[in-house]
Amino acid sequence: MSDYGTLALLNLCIARCSHPLGTSRDQNMVHKGDLVVIGISVGLALGILIASLVFFGLRWYRKYVKLRRSNERSVTVLPIRTNGFGASTDFSASLSNSVAVEVPEYHQKSSPKSWWSPRCKDQVASASGLAKYSYKDVQKATQNFTTILGEGSFGPVYKATMPTGGVAAVKVLAAGSHQGEKEFHTEVCLLGRLHHRNLVNLVGYCVDKGKYMLIYEFMSNGSLATLLYGEVERGLNWDERLQIALDISHGIEYLHEGAIPPVIHRDLKSANILLDESMRAKVADFGLSKEEVFDGRNSGIKGTYGYIDPEYISTNKFTMKSDVYSFGVIIFELITAIHPHQNLMEYVNLASMSPDGVDEILDKQLAGEYSIEEVRQLAKIAHKCLHKSPRKRPSIGEVTQAILKIKKRRLDKEDPMSMTEMGFSRIMSRIQEQHVELTKMASLKEVN
């Protein structure tokens, strides 16, 4: 074989031997590239999966927290403040038990952040401890609605004797009143969780046969407005008026500072202050009340002419200081017995021009003795409540403390007199005891 043939054969062998090796290397490179692509794809998929889990997990957690807070808000342990003389004591009332109240469909369109929230509107109105009565039960208790106590914008109020023997007042919603229905549900939802000795107690309700009725504790002495302006035989003495002012301030103080969340009454007036058999005052009618929620929405002007805060009218925003203004008007009603519709504020403004101007507008029918200095001090408190700027008005807690100081000074003045009377009584008792002892001794000597 020639050299050229040998060389060709050798090249052919080398080519055959080298060809499989080249293919293997290429395949290895391709395999490694596929693994890299697969790894990147799997990593991206896992990353997207983890991110999705985190996103939906956070979303679920937020909903859970929101739901939990809403449940805690409607079913919780609320502090209930009982304001005593010079001090306050906190108690608790469990709201774990609730009753259902059917809610009309038209309420569903209201603002989600309003007091009558969707939680109350959708299915139930949480009202711990409230009894639900049938129409037949209420009809029997009121003797077929025969004894009427009065009538307001909500509807007539009847006297009722409940199955337990207690006396109650039944407020019946006037037919076709959509605003009244809203007030009904507000009161049930609100008074089911608010309890204080200076708030009228809601003991039950009735939603039956198209009727909406609220059942309250009976307040035998009626409203403050009736006592001041109605044809009643007895007048209010100064002690009673001062105590009524203190009772009202305690009730408002609980709404503003003791309730969770705070509540603004929005319709404080003498007609909504009721008095029991002991002449102790209680705040009533919470149909217009709202929680102190600042959501940037206008609530609409609610209340009664003559009692409404001018700042509330101009800004359309209510605050706790709006209630303080209304309370200032009520204080001047107690002092003067002049109704706001009879130009009360004009008399008050004229009287404010002189330090003793309030003496001229003091109620001429004021029964019994009174201290003109105490009258002036209470009028001074009322003037502060009526300040044009809400920021410069005192809080209801400050008002309460100021009235308490008047009450305390009055008691301090009475104490020395009472101590003198007590001392005289003890002396007379001791003389009588000694007389009895001497009589016994004389009788013993006669026997001996």
Legacy VTK file of the C-alpha trace (Angstrom):
# vtk DataFile Version 3.0
C-alpha trace
ASCII
DATASET POLYDATA
POINTS 448 float
0.000 0.000 0.000
1.280 3.361 -0.905
2.009 6.057 1.566
-0.959 8.047 0.268
-3.342 5.117 0.865
-1.988 4.503 4.311
-2.434 8.165 5.196
-6.020 8.214 3.924
-6.883 5.088 5.881
-5.418 6.590 9.016
-7.404 9.787 8.580
-10.577 7.776 8.079
-10.011 5.865 11.328
-9.326 9.033 13.242
-12.492 10.625 11.881
-14.587 7.612 12.852
-13.139 7.525 16.292
-13.453 11.258 16.919
-17.043 11.638 15.654
-18.819 9.902 18.632
-16.831 11.976 21.110
-17.933 15.262 19.503
-21.571 14.190 19.558
-21.381 13.293 23.241
-19.940 16.667 24.154
-22.648 18.488 22.255
-25.330 16.409 23.950
-23.864 17.146 27.379
-23.916 20.856 26.667
-27.519 20.715 25.482
-28.529 18.673 28.562
-26.945 21.164 30.920
-28.698 24.082 29.178
-32.057 22.322 29.542
-31.432 21.809 33.240
-30.650 25.488 33.685
-33.837 26.487 31.848
-35.915 23.998 33.866
-34.340 25.227 37.114
-35.076 28.852 36.298
-38.674 27.993 35.340
-39.244 26.012 38.527
-37.729 28.824 40.596
-39.967 31.404 38.968
-43.016 29.195 39.473
-42.170 28.681 43.138
-41.557 32.397 43.580
-44.908 33.265 42.036
-46.621 30.613 44.172
-45.014 31.887 47.379
-45.836 35.511 46.513
-49.452 34.539 45.809
-49.703 32.668 49.097
-48.293 35.641 50.980
-50.655 38.067 49.208
-53.791 36.026 49.835
-52.616 35.214 53.351
-52.279 38.906 54.207
-55.637 39.639 52.619
-57.308 36.881 54.618
-55.607 38.062 57.806
-56.850 41.601 57.325
-60.390 40.374 56.779
-60.095 38.143 59.860
-58.857 41.014 62.014
-61.624 43.301 60.717
-64.272 40.652 61.351
-62.898 39.964 64.806
-62.937 43.637 65.691
-66.502 43.994 64.459
-67.559 41.002 66.546
-65.784 42.392 69.580
-67.556 45.664 68.985
-71.012 44.109 69.000
-70.337 41.336 71.516
-67.908 42.397 74.182
-67.507 43.347 77.796
-68.240 47.063 78.055
-67.368 49.255 81.012
-70.466 50.656 82.634
-69.810 53.720 84.723
-71.939 54.509 87.737
-71.183 58.061 88.758
-71.488 58.584 92.466
-70.888 61.705 94.541
-67.362 62.841 93.760
-66.255 59.526 92.275
-66.954 57.008 89.537
-66.928 53.235 89.692
-66.563 51.002 86.657
-68.482 47.767 86.323
-68.892 45.372 83.378
-71.854 44.007 81.505
-71.447 40.976 79.273
-73.138 41.195 75.920
-72.699 37.587 74.936
-76.441 36.996 74.661
-78.319 38.688 71.856
-81.698 38.720 70.207
-82.557 39.169 66.550
-84.574 42.040 65.201
-85.753 42.033 61.600
-84.557 45.097 59.726
-86.378 46.660 56.770
-84.664 46.400 53.399
-84.517 50.158 52.839
-81.812 50.457 55.474
-79.367 48.551 53.298
-78.402 51.671 51.310
-77.032 53.618 54.267
-73.412 54.576 54.746
-71.222 51.637 55.844
-69.581 53.760 58.533
-72.755 55.239 59.970
-73.974 54.333 63.456
-76.604 51.979 62.039
-73.882 49.868 60.462
-74.410 46.938 58.066
-73.677 44.542 60.916
-76.847 45.796 62.602
-78.822 46.244 59.392
-78.157 43.040 57.532
-79.497 40.465 59.926
-79.687 41.378 63.608
-79.679 44.251 66.042
-77.592 43.171 68.983
-79.487 43.943 72.175
-78.248 42.108 75.233
-80.814 41.343 77.891
-83.777 42.834 76.038
-87.012 40.892 76.038
-88.991 40.543 72.820
-92.769 40.719 73.231
-95.575 39.790 70.887
-98.244 42.271 69.857
-100.768 40.296 71.892
-98.605 40.601 75.025
-98.291 44.376 74.659
-101.971 44.759 73.836
-102.865 42.948 77.042
-100.329 44.888 79.128
-101.672 48.237 77.906
-105.319 47.139 78.257
-105.754 47.482 74.503
-103.784 50.749 74.400
-106.222 52.723 76.543
-104.024 54.687 78.990
-102.031 57.216 76.980
-99.167 59.021 78.709
-98.257 61.387 75.897
-97.373 61.650 72.234
-94.221 62.693 70.410
-92.754 62.671 66.924
-92.122 58.928 67.202
-95.715 58.145 68.145
-98.036 57.735 71.176
-96.806 56.443 74.551
-99.007 54.163 76.661
-98.848 52.980 80.244
-98.513 49.209 80.625
-98.572 46.670 83.431
-96.148 43.937 82.479
-96.672 40.202 83.245
-94.062 40.486 86.016
-96.195 43.115 87.738
-93.946 46.064 86.964
-95.169 49.241 85.296
-93.705 50.272 81.937
-94.138 52.875 79.207
-94.767 51.609 75.671
-93.807 53.872 72.769
-95.622 52.871 69.569
-94.212 53.912 66.209
-96.627 55.953 64.144
-97.752 54.139 60.986
-95.736 54.796 57.816
-92.845 56.579 59.549
-89.602 55.469 57.866
-87.572 57.868 60.016
-89.279 56.356 63.054
-88.279 52.856 61.966
-84.670 53.967 61.750
-84.881 55.532 65.211
-86.466 52.332 66.524
-83.567 50.171 65.371
-81.046 52.730 66.603
-82.524 52.672 70.096
-82.680 48.877 70.255
-79.117 48.522 68.979
-77.807 51.300 71.221
-79.678 50.876 74.507
-79.096 47.144 74.382
-75.496 47.852 75.382
-75.732 51.120 77.361
-76.794 50.945 80.995
-76.531 53.727 83.538
-78.657 54.974 86.403
-79.123 58.323 84.626
-80.241 56.814 81.300
-83.823 55.622 80.833
-83.715 51.842 80.724
-85.103 50.020 77.675
-86.573 46.756 78.991
-88.003 45.264 75.806
-89.399 45.747 72.317
-91.997 44.401 69.934
-91.800 43.809 66.187
-95.050 42.095 65.292
-97.975 42.535 62.887
-96.252 45.468 61.220
-95.932 47.308 64.546
-92.732 48.613 66.099
-92.859 49.265 69.839
-90.281 50.162 72.477
-90.876 49.294 76.137
-89.161 51.495 78.757
-89.097 51.656 82.513
-91.938 53.831 83.772
-90.934 57.330 84.914
-93.751 58.418 87.199
-92.948 62.149 87.330
-92.904 62.622 83.567
-90.603 64.954 81.695
-88.707 67.998 82.918
-90.524 70.081 80.305
-93.893 69.109 81.808
-92.742 70.047 85.313
-91.376 73.395 84.154
-94.069 74.432 81.693
-97.061 72.159 82.207
-100.002 72.591 84.528
-98.618 70.761 87.531
-99.501 71.339 91.160
-96.009 71.239 92.620
-93.066 73.388 91.627
-89.407 72.421 91.649
-87.327 73.688 94.552
-83.684 74.668 94.181
-82.315 71.422 95.648
-84.292 69.436 93.074
-83.170 71.645 90.191
-79.535 71.416 91.178
-79.791 67.626 91.552
-81.542 67.321 88.169
-78.699 69.253 86.516
-76.197 66.930 88.188
-78.125 63.798 87.145
-78.278 64.951 83.518
-74.544 65.700 83.465
-73.815 62.221 84.860
-75.898 60.641 82.088
-74.180 62.649 79.348
-70.779 61.985 80.929
-71.394 58.264 80.653
-72.323 58.600 76.966
-69.250 60.719 76.168
-66.613 59.208 78.447
-67.919 55.892 79.765
-69.442 54.262 76.683
-67.230 52.425 74.174
-67.277 53.865 71.565
-68.477 57.281 72.806
-72.038 58.263 71.936
-73.402 61.719 71.086
-77.068 62.137 71.948
-77.856 64.924 69.412
-81.343 65.678 70.792
-80.857 66.790 74.390
-83.827 68.879 75.546
-86.063 69.215 78.587
-88.731 67.021 76.948
-86.190 64.173 76.756
-85.280 64.381 80.454
-87.562 62.103 82.500
-87.916 61.889 86.287
-88.669 58.864 88.448
-90.641 58.659 91.682
-87.634 60.021 93.622
-87.284 63.010 91.274
-84.018 61.643 89.899
-83.447 62.640 86.281
-82.644 60.291 83.402
-81.763 61.033 79.789
-84.185 59.507 77.270
-84.916 59.217 73.532
-81.800 58.007 71.728
-83.359 57.728 68.280
-81.051 60.399 66.811
-77.950 59.343 68.729
-74.738 58.402 66.945
-71.326 57.090 67.763
-68.524 59.611 67.642
-67.287 58.554 64.184
-65.425 61.074 62.071
-65.589 59.669 58.537
-65.723 62.932 56.604
-69.407 62.520 55.801
-72.074 65.043 56.697
-74.758 63.592 58.923
-77.500 66.103 58.188
-78.901 68.512 60.750
-80.758 66.605 63.463
-82.185 67.880 66.725
-84.710 70.377 68.059
-84.811 74.078 67.307
-83.563 76.141 70.247
-81.222 73.426 71.502
-79.029 72.930 68.419
-75.431 74.116 68.542
-75.001 77.038 66.072
-71.600 75.635 65.089
-73.302 72.345 64.207
-75.737 74.213 61.961
-72.965 76.091 60.130
-70.577 73.132 59.692
-73.077 70.241 59.573
-70.720 68.289 61.845
-71.703 67.148 65.308
-69.303 66.675 68.206
-69.565 66.019 71.905
-69.398 69.793 72.407
-72.734 69.999 70.546
-74.305 68.018 73.397
-72.575 70.336 75.901
-74.231 73.327 74.200
-77.679 71.693 74.452
-77.052 70.946 78.117
-76.221 74.619 78.702
-79.674 75.505 77.338
-81.297 72.970 79.708
-79.443 74.482 82.693
-80.909 77.891 81.883
-84.340 76.276 81.574
-83.893 74.967 85.124
-82.924 78.454 86.320
-85.510 80.509 84.437
-88.354 78.139 83.428
-88.314 79.937 80.060
-88.632 77.656 77.025
-86.120 78.096 74.159
-89.077 78.772 71.850
-89.965 81.725 74.099
-86.729 83.594 73.311
-84.751 82.086 76.184
-81.384 82.894 74.603
-82.305 86.567 74.193
-83.034 86.796 77.916
-79.801 84.950 78.698
-77.725 87.258 76.480
-79.248 90.344 78.117
-78.641 88.928 81.584
-75.001 88.176 80.744
-74.297 91.905 80.474
-74.414 92.184 84.260
-72.743 89.985 86.929
-76.072 89.640 88.723
-78.232 89.755 85.595
-79.417 86.194 86.098
-81.253 87.391 89.232
-83.718 89.194 86.969
-84.627 86.103 84.923
-84.759 83.623 87.818
-87.976 81.571 87.829
-90.522 83.404 89.958
-92.198 80.089 90.750
-89.057 78.683 92.352
-90.331 76.859 95.414
-88.714 76.964 98.842
-85.430 78.560 99.858
-82.456 78.972 97.551
-79.024 80.569 97.473
-78.705 83.313 94.892
-74.950 82.713 94.919
-75.489 79.096 93.856
-77.860 80.276 91.113
-75.151 82.599 89.769
-72.526 79.846 89.926
-74.739 77.446 87.963
-75.519 80.189 85.422
-71.790 80.765 85.002
-71.340 77.071 84.142
-74.186 77.292 81.619
-72.615 80.360 79.976
-69.391 78.388 79.433
-71.375 75.554 77.829
-72.926 78.059 75.406
-69.644 79.574 74.216
-69.674 80.237 70.464
-66.429 78.351 69.958
-66.820 74.614 70.684
-63.128 74.392 71.604
-63.651 76.857 74.455
-66.605 74.966 75.894
-65.806 72.649 78.814
-66.046 68.888 78.480
-69.030 67.252 80.133
-66.688 65.809 82.762
-65.560 69.323 83.687
-69.181 70.466 83.832
-70.039 67.595 86.163
-67.181 68.463 88.515
-68.228 72.127 88.579
-71.825 71.225 89.521
-70.513 68.804 92.129
-68.558 71.629 93.745
-71.757 73.662 94.116
-73.489 70.631 95.588
-70.611 69.935 97.973
-70.454 73.528 99.224
-74.182 73.373 99.837
-73.826 70.161 101.853
-70.886 71.599 103.804
-73.078 74.535 104.845
-75.866 72.220 105.931
-73.580 69.891 107.938
-72.955 72.238 110.922
-76.707 72.786 111.297
-77.363 69.078 111.093
-74.610 68.409 113.647
-76.181 70.974 115.999
-79.571 69.341 115.587
-77.997 65.930 116.171
-76.227 67.205 119.304
-79.446 68.677 120.691
-81.261 65.424 120.018
-78.610 63.439 121.868
-78.788 65.823 124.854
-82.571 65.448 125.074
-82.252 61.696 124.788
-79.682 61.645 127.602
-81.958 63.785 129.827
-84.823 61.383 129.245
-82.614 58.402 130.135
-81.478 60.095 133.343
-85.084 60.920 134.211
-86.031 57.266 133.806
-83.108 56.184 136.015
-84.066 58.681 138.755
-87.673 57.466 138.619
-86.516 53.858 139.078
-84.283 54.825 141.998
-87.167 56.670 143.700
-89.462 53.701 143.305
-86.835 51.392 144.862
-86.480 53.666 147.904
-90.245 53.635 148.447
-90.258 49.834 148.383
-87.420 49.650 150.970
LINES 1 449
448 0 1 2 3 4 5 6 7 8 9 10 11 12 13 14 15 16 17 18 19 20 21 22 23 24 25 26 27 28 29 30 31 32 33 34 35 36 37 38 39 40 41 42 43 44 45 46 47 48 49 50 51 52 53 54 55 56 57 58 59 60 61 62 63 64 65 66 67 68 69 70 71 72 73 74 75 76 77 78 79 80 81 82 83 84 85 86 87 88 89 90 91 92 93 94 95 96 97 98 99 100 101 102 103 104 105 106 107 108 109 110 111 112 113 114 115 116 117 118 119 120 121 122 123 124 125 126 127 128 129 130 131 132 133 134 135 136 137 138 139 140 141 142 143 144 145 146 147 148 149 150 151 152 153 154 155 156 157 158 159 160 161 162 163 164 165 166 167 168 169 170 171 172 173 174 175 176 177 178 179 180 181 182 183 184 185 186 187 188 189 190 191 192 193 194 195 196 197 198 199 200 201 202 203 204 205 206 207 208 209 210 211 212 213 214 215 216 217 218 219 220 221 222 223 224 225 226 227 228 229 230 231 232 233 234 235 236 237 238 239 240 241 242 243 244 245 246 247 248 249 250 251 252 253 254 255 256 257 258 259 260 261 262 263 264 265 266 267 268 269 270 271 272 273 274 275 276 277 278 279 280 281 282 283 284 285 286 287 288 289 290 291 292 293 294 295 296 297 298 299 300 301 302 303 304 305 306 307 308 309 310 311 312 313 314 315 316 317 318 319 320 321 322 323 324 325 326 327 328 329 330 331 332 333 334 335 336 337 338 339 340 341 342 343 344 345 346 347 348 349 350 351 352 353 354 355 356 357 358 359 360 361 362 363 364 365 366 367 368 369 370 371 372 373 374 375 376 377 378 379 380 381 382 383 384 385 386 387 388 389 390 391 392 393 394 395 396 397 398 399 400 401 402 403 404 405 406 407 408 409 410 411 412 413 414 415 416 417 418 419 420 421 422 423 424 425 426 427 428 429 430 431 432 433 434 435 436 437 438 439 440 441 442 443 444 445 446 447
